[in-house]
């Protein structure tokens, strides 16, 4: 992250007294030296007019001229000193630089106007007096020039404005430009902070999207692998039991195991193919965060379109029947097409519920109910207690089946309920909104 304006200002504060930069200190010290030399030279004439010793006048001039060193810290004091020594006819540079510093500072404009007016008046009065003395000393002059008339005040006013107006106007311009630059810098710093926050939020959203996609893929693979492999294990156990007694049934069970394995491999290959196709292309630079979110969304949509639907529930139940389970399918209402994610979620709920029956309730009777209602579709898988006569095949359980079903249903805004029944079985119920009206039209 780049250094902000506040950080840059904080780095220079306090290094050179009240100067923020070294060159500012060098400039002010140089101006103070020049002003002190000027006032020292002018102090010789002031000492002669005031009947003072020359060293006193020179020392007075050096002291007055050195006050220009404080023009950035106390511009008002510098201008007041220049006004005070105006009758002594010294401090020409100090007056000009002081007015510029005052106009460019953060001093209120009314105070700047008052001090600039006082300085202009003082310079005007001194100029008028000096010009009258100079004109009076001229023995011969143009006959049309009257020192007591308009000539001296007009020339004095012109000279005074020519000396005081440019530094004041230039100082006002520099001050306004400095304040504008500070405002733009503050605005840039605030925009930089906002962009940093937006980048952090974008990173969080991208991380959330990646986590969501990983969870979705894990859930899909769990449903596919758990169901297919569970059926394969059940068929393999049955094959082992009847291999010597009934060779024909053993051959049939072996064929079913092969079909289950091929179906599981096909579904896994389809999901992995989606991930490969929707992968974000590699680039020499860093991949934008938005591309990751778009790729994850595209993968989710592609998987949703290619996933199973409610029409395959009958085949799902038939597979469990072939594995030896007693499964009854009850359909209530008229079946109609739903959104791909709704049909896919409903299918996965039934599939995972049947898988749990094979794992935890071997030989139990299962009733699968599908209800097509206006605006929603409901499914319920209920099994009775396990049959003690049927051997448990010992399928492992990771404890993620019910959690995955609940996440699927809640993600679509549905309702999910699961729990044991009074006869000793288990029941899984889910209701999914379909976004259709009472007449079934979307």
KERO-749978 format. One line per field, with one value per residue (C-alpha): residue in three letters; x, y, z. Coordinates in nm, 2 decimals, always signed. Example, Ala and Ser with C-alpha at 12.3 -4.5 7.8 and 13.67 -1.06 7.14 Angstrom:
% KERO-749978
type	(Ala|Ser)
east	(+1.23|+1.37)
north	(-0.45|-0.11)
up	(+0.78|+0.71)
//
This chain:
% KERO-749978
type	(Unk|Unk|Unk|Unk|Unk|Unk|Unk|Unk|Unk|Unk|Unk|Unk|Unk|Unk|Unk|Unk|Unk|Unk|Unk|Unk|Unk|Unk|Unk|Unk|Unk|Unk|Unk|Unk|Unk|Unk|Unk|Unk|Unk|Unk|Unk|Unk|Unk|Unk|Unk|Unk|Unk|Unk|Unk|Unk|Unk|Unk|Unk|Unk|Unk|Unk|Unk|Unk|Unk|Unk|Unk|Unk|Unk|Unk|Unk|Unk|Unk|Unk|Unk|Unk|Unk|Unk|Unk|Unk|Unk|Unk|Unk|Unk|Unk|Unk|Unk|Unk|Unk|Unk|Unk|Unk|Unk|Unk|Unk|Unk|Unk|Unk|Unk|Unk|Unk|Unk|Unk|Unk|Unk|Unk|Unk|Unk|Unk|Unk|Unk|Unk|Unk|Unk|Unk|Unk|Unk|Unk|Unk|Unk|Unk|Unk|Unk|Unk|Unk|Unk|Unk|Unk|Unk|Unk|Unk|Unk|Unk|Unk|Unk|Unk|Unk|Unk|Unk|Unk|Unk|Unk|Unk|Unk|Unk|Unk|Unk|Unk|Unk|Unk|Unk|Unk|Unk|Unk|Unk|Unk|Unk|Unk|Unk|Unk|Unk|Unk|Unk|Unk|Unk|Unk|Unk|Unk|Unk|Unk|Unk|Unk|Unk|Unk|Unk|Unk|Unk|Unk|Unk|Unk|Unk|Unk|Unk|Unk|Unk|Unk|Unk|Unk|Unk|Unk|Unk|Unk|Unk|Unk|Unk|Unk|Unk|Unk|Unk|Unk|Unk|Unk|Unk|Unk|Unk|Unk|Unk|Unk|Unk|Unk|Unk|Unk|Unk|Unk|Unk|Unk|Unk|Unk|Unk|Unk|Unk|Unk|Unk|Unk|Unk|Unk|Unk|Unk|Unk|Unk|Unk|Unk|Unk|Unk|Unk|Unk|Unk|Unk|Unk|Unk|Unk|Unk|Unk|Unk|Unk|Unk|Unk|Unk|Unk|Unk|Unk|Unk|Unk|Unk|Unk|Unk|Unk|Unk|Unk|Unk|Unk|Unk|Unk|Unk|Unk|Unk|Unk|Unk|Unk|Unk|Unk|Unk|Unk|Unk|Unk|Unk|Unk|Unk|Unk|Unk|Unk|Unk|Unk|Unk|Unk|Unk|Unk|Unk|Unk|Unk|Unk|Unk|Unk|Unk|Unk|Unk|Unk|Unk|Unk|Unk|Unk|Unk|Unk|Unk|Unk|Unk|Unk|Unk|Unk|Unk|Unk|Unk|Unk|Unk|Unk|Unk|Unk|Unk|Unk|Unk|Unk|Unk|Unk|Unk|Unk|Unk|Unk|Unk|Unk|Unk|Unk|Unk|Unk|Unk|Unk|Unk|Unk|Unk|Unk|Unk|Unk|Unk|Unk|Unk|Unk|Unk|Unk|Unk|Unk|Unk|Unk|Unk|Unk|Unk|Unk|Unk|Unk|Unk|Unk|Unk|Unk|Unk|Unk|Unk|Unk|Unk|Unk|Unk|Unk|Unk|Unk|Unk|Unk|Unk|Unk|Unk|Unk|Unk|Unk|Unk|Unk|Unk|Unk|Unk|Unk|Unk|Unk|Unk|Unk|Unk|Unk|Unk|Unk|Unk|Unk|Unk|Unk|Unk|Unk|Unk|Unk|Unk|Unk|Unk|Unk|Unk|Unk|Unk|Unk|Unk|Unk|Unk|Unk|Unk|Unk|Unk|Unk|Unk|Unk|Unk|Unk|Unk|Unk|Unk|Unk|Unk|Unk|Unk|Unk|Unk|Unk|Unk|Unk|Unk|Unk|Unk|Unk|Unk|Unk|Unk|Unk|Unk|Unk|Unk|Unk|Unk|Unk|Unk|Unk|Unk|Unk|Unk|Unk|Unk)
east	(+0.00|+0.14|+0.22|-0.07|-0.05|-0.09|+0.20|+0.42|+0.34|+0.41|+0.75|+0.87|+0.71|+0.95|+1.28|+1.35|+1.16|+0.85|+0.97|+0.84|+1.12|+1.49|+1.47|+1.20|+1.44|+1.73|+1.51|+1.38|+1.73|+1.86|+1.58|+1.64|+2.01|+1.95|+1.68|+1.91|+2.19|+1.95|+1.81|+2.17|+2.26|+1.94|+2.01|+2.31|+2.09|+1.83|+2.10|+2.22|+1.87|+1.78|+2.12|+2.21|+2.55|+2.60|+2.66|+2.32|+2.15|+2.32|+2.24|+1.88|+1.86|+2.01|+1.75|+1.46|+1.57|+1.62|+1.25|+1.18|+1.31|+0.98|+0.76|+0.60|+0.54|+0.43|+0.34|+0.13|+0.43|+0.66|+0.40|+0.35|+0.73|+0.75|+0.47|+0.64|+0.98|+0.82|+0.89|+1.26|+1.26|+1.39|+1.26|+1.17|+1.22|+1.07|+0.75|+0.71|+0.78|+0.58|+0.27|+0.31|+0.35|+0.05|-0.17|-0.06|-0.11|-0.42|-0.48|-0.84|-0.90|-1.04|-0.71|-0.51|-0.71|-0.67|-0.29|-0.25|-0.44|-0.23|+0.09|-0.03|-0.13|+0.21|+0.40|+0.18|+0.24|+0.61|+0.63|+0.43|+0.65|+0.97|+0.86|+0.76|+1.10|+1.27|+1.06|+1.11|+1.49|+1.48|+1.57|+1.45|+1.16|+0.89|+0.66|+0.34|+0.43|+0.28|+0.41|+0.12|-0.14|-0.23|+0.11|+0.28|-0.02|-0.09|+0.26|+0.29|-0.03|+0.08|+0.41|+0.25|+0.01|+0.28|+0.48|+0.21|-0.06|+0.15|+0.28|-0.07|-0.24|+0.03|+0.01|-0.37|-0.32|-0.05|-0.26|-0.57|-0.36|-0.20|-0.54|-0.67|-0.38|-0.42|-0.79|-0.71|-0.45|-0.69|-0.95|-0.69|-0.60|-0.96|-1.01|-0.70|-0.84|-1.18|-1.01|-0.81|-1.13|-1.30|-1.01|-1.02|-1.40|-1.35|-1.08|-1.32|-1.60|-1.37|-1.25|-1.61|-1.70|-1.41|-1.51|-1.87|-1.76|-1.54|-1.83|-2.06|-1.81|-1.75|-2.13|-2.18|-1.90|-2.03|-2.38|-2.25|-1.98|-2.17|-2.49|-2.32|-2.06|-2.31|-2.52|-2.20|-2.11|-2.46|-2.46|-2.11|-2.22|-2.52|-2.29|-2.07|-2.36|-2.52|-2.21|-2.21|-2.58|-2.73|-2.47|-2.73|-2.82|-2.45|-2.40|-2.69|-2.55|-2.20|-2.35|-2.53|-2.21|-2.04|-2.33|-2.31|-1.94|-1.97|-2.25|-2.04|-1.74|-1.96|-2.10|-1.76|-1.61|-1.89|-1.83|-1.45|-1.51|-1.71|-1.43|-1.17|-1.38|-1.47|-1.12|-0.99|-0.72|-0.37|-0.21|+0.14|-0.02|-0.23|-0.58|-0.84|-1.06|-1.38|-1.27|-1.26|-1.61|-1.74|-1.57|-1.72|-2.06|-2.03|-1.92|-2.22|-2.46|-2.31|-2.33|-2.69|-2.80|-2.63|-2.74|-3.01|-3.38|-3.70|-3.77|-3.48|-3.62|-3.81|-3.48|-3.31|-3.57|-3.54|-3.16|-3.23|-3.49|-3.23|-3.00|-3.26|-3.44|-3.82|-3.88|-4.22|-4.26|-4.57|-4.63|-4.90|-5.01|-4.93|-4.56|-4.43|-4.09|-3.91|-3.60|-3.28|-3.15|-3.49|-3.51|-3.14|-3.18|-3.49|-3.32|-3.01|-3.22|-3.40|-3.07|-2.89|-3.18|-3.18|-2.80|-2.85|-3.11|-2.85|-2.60|-2.80|-3.12|-3.04|-3.35|-3.59|-3.90|-3.88|-4.15|-4.06|-4.32|-4.32|-4.59|-4.63|-4.81|-4.88|-4.56|-4.36|-4.25|-4.22|-4.03|-4.02|-3.82|-3.93|-3.80|-3.90|-3.67|-3.39|-3.45|-3.24|-3.24|-3.05|-2.68|-2.53|-2.27|-2.07|-2.08|-1.88|-2.05|-1.88|-2.17|-2.21|-2.52|-2.79|-2.57|-2.53|-2.91|-2.99|-2.75|-2.89|-3.25|-3.18|-2.98|-3.29|-3.51|-3.68|-3.75|-3.57|-3.67|-3.51|-3.54|-3.63|-3.99|-4.19|-4.18|-3.80|-3.72|-3.61|-3.77|-3.63|-3.86|-3.79|-4.00|-3.86|-4.02|-4.05|-4.15|-4.48|-4.83|-5.13|-5.20|-4.84|-4.74|-4.41)
north	(+0.00|+0.35|+0.61|+0.85|+1.23|+1.22|+0.99|+1.20|+1.51|+1.33|+1.22|+1.58|+1.75|+1.86|+1.79|+2.16|+2.35|+2.48|+2.40|+2.09|+2.06|+2.15|+2.37|+2.58|+2.64|+2.73|+2.97|+3.15|+3.18|+3.32|+3.57|+3.68|+3.73|+3.94|+4.14|+4.19|+4.32|+4.55|+4.69|+4.73|+4.94|+5.15|+5.18|+5.39|+5.66|+5.62|+5.68|+5.99|+6.13|+6.04|+6.16|+5.82|+5.64|+5.45|+5.11|+5.16|+5.21|+4.91|+4.69|+4.81|+4.73|+4.38|+4.30|+4.43|+4.25|+3.92|+3.90|+3.78|+3.44|+3.39|+3.47|+3.12|+3.08|+3.44|+3.63|+3.88|+3.98|+4.03|+4.26|+4.46|+4.51|+4.62|+4.87|+5.00|+5.06|+5.21|+5.57|+5.48|+5.39|+5.04|+4.69|+4.70|+4.33|+4.24|+4.43|+4.26|+3.90|+3.96|+4.06|+3.75|+3.52|+3.67|+3.64|+3.28|+3.17|+3.04|+3.37|+3.48|+3.70|+4.00|+4.02|+3.99|+4.28|+4.50|+4.44|+4.48|+4.81|+4.93|+4.85|+5.02|+5.33|+5.34|+5.30|+5.56|+5.82|+5.76|+5.78|+6.11|+6.27|+6.15|+6.27|+6.61|+6.65|+6.54|+6.78|+7.07|+7.02|+7.06|+7.41|+7.39|+7.19|+7.19|+7.48|+7.27|+7.04|+7.16|+6.95|+7.05|+6.93|+6.60|+6.50|+6.37|+6.18|+6.02|+5.90|+5.79|+5.59|+5.43|+5.33|+5.20|+4.98|+4.86|+4.75|+4.60|+4.47|+4.20|+4.02|+4.02|+3.89|+3.63|+3.52|+3.48|+3.27|+3.05|+3.00|+2.90|+2.67|+2.51|+2.46|+2.30|+2.07|+1.97|+1.91|+1.69|+1.51|+1.44|+1.33|+1.10|+0.95|+0.89|+0.73|+0.52|+0.40|+0.32|+0.13|-0.07|-0.15|-0.25|-0.47|-0.64|-0.69|-0.82|-1.06|-1.18|-1.23|-1.42|-1.63|-1.69|-1.79|-2.03|-2.18|-2.21|-2.38|-2.62|-2.70|-2.76|-2.99|-3.18|-3.22|-3.34|-3.59|-3.71|-3.77|-3.95|-4.16|-4.24|-4.36|-4.55|-4.71|-4.80|-4.99|-5.15|-5.27|-5.40|-5.59|-5.72|-5.85|-6.02|-6.16|-6.31|-6.47|-6.63|-6.70|-7.08|-7.12|-6.94|-6.88|-6.71|-6.45|-6.40|-6.32|-6.08|-5.91|-5.89|-5.72|-5.47|-5.39|-5.32|-5.10|-4.91|-4.86|-4.73|-4.49|-4.36|-4.31|-4.14|-3.89|-3.82|-3.77|-3.52|-3.31|-3.31|-3.22|-2.92|-2.81|-2.84|-2.65|-2.36|-2.32|-1.96|-1.93|-1.89|-1.55|-1.41|-1.15|-1.20|-1.33|-1.07|-1.15|-1.10|-1.37|-1.63|-1.55|-1.56|-1.89|-2.04|-1.92|-2.06|-2.39|-2.40|-2.31|-2.58|-2.84|-2.74|-2.78|-3.12|-3.27|-3.53|-3.44|-3.57|-3.80|-4.02|-4.08|-4.39|-4.53|-4.44|-4.64|-4.93|-4.95|-4.98|-5.25|-5.44|-5.42|-5.60|-5.31|-5.27|-4.93|-4.78|-4.46|-4.25|-3.95|-3.70|-3.43|-3.38|-3.38|-3.08|-2.94|-2.72|-2.51|-2.73|-2.65|-2.74|-3.08|-3.15|-3.07|-3.28|-3.57|-3.54|-3.54|-3.86|-4.01|-3.93|-4.05|-4.39|-4.41|-4.35|-4.64|-4.87|-4.77|-4.76|-4.96|-5.27|-5.46|-5.18|-5.09|-4.75|-4.52|-4.23|-3.96|-3.68|-3.41|-3.16|-2.86|-2.51|-2.31|-2.59|-2.95|-3.17|-3.50|-3.74|-4.06|-4.27|-4.61|-4.85|-5.03|-5.24|-5.61|-5.81|-6.10|-5.90|-5.88|-5.53|-5.47|-5.23|-4.92|-4.63|-4.30|-3.96|-3.78|-3.53|-3.66|-3.48|-3.17|-3.16|-3.21|-2.93|-2.70|-2.78|-2.72|-2.40|-2.25|-2.25|-2.11|-2.44|-2.63|-2.94|-3.17|-3.50|-3.73|-4.07|-4.20|-4.37|-4.72|-4.70|-4.58|-4.25|-3.98|-3.71|-3.44|-3.14|-2.87|-2.66|-2.34|-2.36|-2.00|-2.11|-1.99|-2.20|-2.30|-2.43|-2.16|-1.99)
up	(+0.00|-0.09|+0.17|+0.23|+0.25|+0.62|+0.65|+0.43|+0.63|+0.96|+0.84|+0.79|+1.09|+1.37|+1.18|+1.11|+1.38|+1.21|+0.86|+0.71|+0.45|+0.44|+0.14|+0.31|+0.60|+0.36|+0.16|+0.48|+0.62|+0.29|+0.27|+0.63|+0.57|+0.26|+0.45|+0.75|+0.52|+0.34|+0.67|+0.81|+0.51|+0.54|+0.91|+0.84|+0.68|+0.96|+1.22|+1.04|+1.03|+1.39|+1.52|+1.65|+1.64|+1.32|+1.50|+1.67|+1.34|+1.18|+1.48|+1.47|+1.09|+1.15|+1.42|+1.21|+0.89|+1.08|+1.17|+0.82|+0.94|+1.12|+0.82|+0.80|+1.17|+1.25|+0.93|+1.12|+1.33|+1.03|+0.86|+1.18|+1.21|+0.84|+0.91|+1.22|+1.05|+0.74|+0.86|+0.90|+0.53|+0.57|+0.53|+0.16|+0.10|+0.44|+0.35|+0.02|+0.14|+0.46|+0.26|+0.04|+0.34|+0.51|+0.20|+0.14|+0.50|+0.68|+0.85|+0.82|+0.51|+0.71|+0.91|+0.59|+0.44|+0.74|+0.77|+0.39|+0.41|+0.70|+0.51|+0.20|+0.39|+0.57|+0.25|+0.08|+0.35|+0.36|-0.02|-0.03|+0.23|+0.07|-0.28|-0.14|+0.01|-0.31|-0.53|-0.29|-0.32|-0.70|-0.79|-1.14|-1.26|-1.52|-1.47|-1.50|-1.20|-0.87|-0.57|-0.36|-0.62|-0.77|-0.90|-0.58|-0.44|-0.77|-0.83|-0.47|-0.49|-0.82|-0.67|-0.35|-0.53|-0.76|-0.46|-0.23|-0.47|-0.66|-0.35|-0.19|-0.51|-0.57|-0.21|-0.23|-0.54|-0.39|-0.07|-0.27|-0.48|-0.17|+0.00|-0.32|-0.34|+0.03|-0.04|-0.34|-0.14|+0.14|-0.12|-0.28|+0.05|+0.14|-0.21|-0.15|+0.18|+0.02|-0.26|+0.00|+0.18|-0.14|-0.23|+0.11|+0.07|-0.28|-0.15|+0.12|-0.13|-0.36|-0.07|+0.03|-0.33|-0.34|-0.01|-0.12|-0.44|-0.26|-0.02|-0.32|-0.49|-0.17|-0.12|-0.48|-0.46|-0.12|-0.26|-0.57|-0.41|-0.09|-0.27|-0.55|-0.33|-0.06|-0.32|-0.45|-0.10|-0.04|-0.37|-0.30|+0.04|-0.13|-0.40|-0.14|+0.04|-0.27|-0.48|-0.40|-0.35|-0.65|-0.92|-1.15|-0.88|-0.81|-1.18|-1.17|-0.86|-1.01|-1.32|-1.09|-0.91|-1.24|-1.35|-1.02|-1.05|-1.41|-1.31|-1.02|-1.25|-1.51|-1.26|-1.11|-1.46|-1.55|-1.24|-1.29|-1.65|-1.55|-1.32|-1.59|-1.85|-1.62|-1.48|-1.48|-1.76|-1.63|-1.69|-1.63|-1.40|-1.09|-1.18|-1.10|-0.80|-1.00|-1.25|-0.96|-0.86|-1.22|-1.27|-0.96|-1.05|-1.40|-1.26|-1.03|-1.31|-1.54|-1.27|-1.19|-1.56|-1.60|-1.27|-1.20|-1.18|-1.02|-1.32|-1.20|-0.85|-0.98|-1.11|-0.78|-0.59|-0.83|-0.76|-0.39|-0.46|-0.66|-0.36|-0.15|+0.01|+0.02|-0.13|-0.20|-0.40|-0.35|-0.58|-0.48|-0.72|-1.09|-1.17|-1.36|-1.45|-1.19|-1.19|-1.23|-0.88|-0.73|-0.90|-0.83|-0.46|-0.43|-0.60|-0.38|-0.06|-0.16|-0.27|+0.06|+0.26|+0.09|+0.14|+0.51|+0.51|+0.36|+0.61|+0.93|+0.87|+0.67|+0.56|+0.67|+0.47|+0.31|+0.19|-0.04|-0.08|-0.34|-0.32|-0.60|-0.46|-0.58|-0.53|-0.36|-0.38|-0.08|-0.03|+0.26|+0.31|+0.61|+0.70|+0.97|+1.21|+1.07|+1.01|+1.26|+1.01|+0.75|+0.82|+0.85|+0.57|+0.79|+0.57|+0.72|+0.80|+0.80|+0.96|+0.68|+0.51|+0.71|+0.72|+0.35|+0.29|+0.53|+0.36|+0.02|+0.13|+0.33|+0.05|-0.17|+0.11|+0.20|+0.52|+0.64|+0.93|+1.02|+1.33|+1.46|+1.45|+1.72|+1.57|+1.59|+1.23|+1.09|+0.88|+0.66|+0.53|+0.31|+0.14|-0.15|-0.29|-0.67|-0.74|-0.90|-0.83|-0.73|-1.09|-1.12|-1.37|-1.29)
//
